[in-house]
Amino acid sequence: MSGLSTVLIVVGLFLLGGVYSFVKQKMPKNLIVLLSIGAGMCLVAGVLRLEVWN
């Protein structure tokens, strides 16, 4: 597993945890959507990097 892929996946999972927390706290929907998009992009980039370069 490469370093950047690991970082991207960890950041994506961290952002997903933030999304869950913000939903429970009833934070503004715009912020939740923004975090969800960021988490999805990090996770997809990390997984694609693992698949393409390994």
Contacts in CASP RR format, 6 or more apart in sequence:
PFRMAT RR
TARGET T0000
AUTHOR 0000-0000-0000
METHOD contacts of the structure
MODEL  1
MSGLSTVLIVVGLFLLGGVYSFVKQKMPKNLIVLLSIGAGMCLVAGVLRL
EVWN
1 50 0 8 1.000
1 54 0 8 1.000
2 49 0 8 1.000
2 50 0 8 1.000
2 53 0 8 1.000
2 54 0 8 1.000
4 46 0 8 1.000
4 49 0 8 1.000
5 46 0 8 1.000
5 47 0 8 1.000
5 49 0 8 1.000
5 50 0 8 1.000
5 53 0 8 1.000
8 42 0 8 1.000
8 43 0 8 1.000
8 45 0 8 1.000
8 46 0 8 1.000
8 49 0 8 1.000
9 42 0 8 1.000
9 43 0 8 1.000
9 46 0 8 1.000
9 47 0 8 1.000
11 42 0 8 1.000
12 38 0 8 1.000
12 39 0 8 1.000
12 40 0 8 1.000
12 42 0 8 1.000
12 43 0 8 1.000
13 39 0 8 1.000
13 43 0 8 1.000
15 35 0 8 1.000
15 36 0 8 1.000
15 38 0 8 1.000
15 39 0 8 1.000
15 40 0 8 1.000
15 42 0 8 1.000
16 39 0 8 1.000
16 40 0 8 1.000
16 43 0 8 1.000
17 39 0 8 1.000
18 35 0 8 1.000
19 32 0 8 1.000
19 35 0 8 1.000
19 36 0 8 1.000
19 39 0 8 1.000
22 31 0 8 1.000
22 32 0 8 1.000
22 35 0 8 1.000
23 32 0 8 1.000
END
